[in-house]
Amino acid sequence: MSFFCPQCSGDRAATRPRCRECGTFLEYRTSRDSLCAALENPWKALPAAAPRVRMGEGETPTAALNSVAPTAFGKLESLNPTASFKDRGSSVIASSVVDESTPYEGIVVASTGNTATSVAAYAARARIACAVLVPQGTGTAKLSQVAAHGVSVFAVDGTFSDCFSLADTVAEDDGLVNATAIYSANPYVAAANRSVAFEIVARLGEAPDWVTVPVGAGPLLGGTHRGFEELAEAGLVKQVPKMVCVQAHGCHPIVRAFETGASVEPWDEPITTEVGAIADPLRGYSEDGDRTLASVRESGGVALALDDETVFEWQTRLASVDGVYAEPASAASVAAINACESIEPSDSVVALVTGHGLKEPAETDVAPTPVAGADEVRDTLLGE
C-alpha cells in the first residue's frame, strides 16, 4: 500500500504532491483485500499512519431524497465533526504528521472556509503546530471558528491564490506539510476522499449510476471517482458511476473547459456569485481543474454550472422538504440532479451534501408569529 505515479508506475514518497520524475499528480493504491475490508471500515484502504488522529469522521449517513427522485440519495457529509467533508482529508494529514515515519512537524494551510476550520480542529486534537493563511478581509464569522482552536492565523494581502502560493513556499521545508485541499498541495486529501466511494457502496450494495459533486478545484470528485475505479478493478462493483461536476455560473472554469473540449484555464473574468465554495478561479493551479475534468470525462459524466437563484431555491427546498440544512454549495449537488438532462428518472444518484447550513447561515430576519393561546397553535397544526 503506497503512493505511486500513475504515469511512471513507480512508488513515490508522499512528501510532494507530484512525481519528481514526470510531474504527474500522485495517487494512492492498496490491495484487493484492503478494499474488501474498506467496505466495512474505510480506514483499511487509506494511507497507513500510527497513531490515527480521529474524531469520528466519515461513515456519514446516506439519506433518501424522496422529494428529488425515488432513486436519489444525499450523502450527508455535513454531519462530520466540523460539519464538512474536509474532515476526511484533515484526519489523514494530521495522522501523517504525528506518524514518526514521516518528516513532518507542522501544518500550513490556505483557506477561507471549511478547510481552515477542519485542519485547525485536527491540529489542535493532535497538538500539532498549525498556521492558517487567509486573504485580508476574510469574514470574522469564519475566522472565529478557526481561531477557537488556538492556531496561528495570518492575513495575506491578496486572493486565495496568493495564500496558496505562500503556503506552498512555506511547505518547501520538508518538516511542514501544505494541507490546502487541492491536488497541487498534497496527495493526502484526494486519497482520503476515496472513502466516500467505499461508504456509498457499503450503504447501497452497489455503485449508483451517478454521483453529483460541488466542485471548486475538485479533489473530492477526483478522489471519490478513484475509489469507485479501484472497487471496479477489484471486481467488487459492476460499474463506475458517471461523475457530475457542479460549479457556480459566476465562476466555472472546469465547466467551461468541459463544454469547449479544451484544457482548463484560470477564470479571469469577474466572479459574480455568492456561492463562494464552488467559485474557485484556479489561478496558479489550473492543472487541478484538468485532473478533475479527466475524472468527469473518464466516467462518462457531465460538468454543469448553476445560477445562484437555482442554488438558493434548492437550499430552501432541501431544508423544508427533506429536513437537510445544507450550505449553498452543498445544495448545488442536489440541484444538479434536477438540472442535469442526462440523468434519467430511473437512474440511481447520490448527491454529496458537503457542508452544513450553519456554515453559511442566511442573513434573514426570522419573525415569529405572536400567539394568544393554545387554540391558535392547535388550529395551525390541525388545519382548522
Salt bridges, closest charged atoms under 4 A:
ASP11 OD1 - ARG29 NH2 2.63
GLU27 OE1 - ARG226 NE 3.51
GLU27 OE2 - ARG291 NH2 3.26
GLU57 OE2 - ARG54 NE 2.51
GLU77 OE1 - ARG88 NE 2.59
ASP174 OD1 - ARG16 NH2 3.25
GLU199 OE1 - LYS75 NZ 2.66
GLU199 OE1 - ARG88 NH2 2.80
GLU229 OE2 - HIS225 NE2 3.67
GLU229 OE1 - ARG226 NH1 3.20
GLU230 OE1 - ARG194 NE 2.56
GLU233 OE2 - ARG226 NH1 3.34
ASP268 OD1 - ARG283 NE 3.83
GLU269 OE2 - ARG256 NH1 3.70
GLU287 OE1 - ARG18 NH2 3.99
ASP375 OD1 - ARG378 NH1 2.72
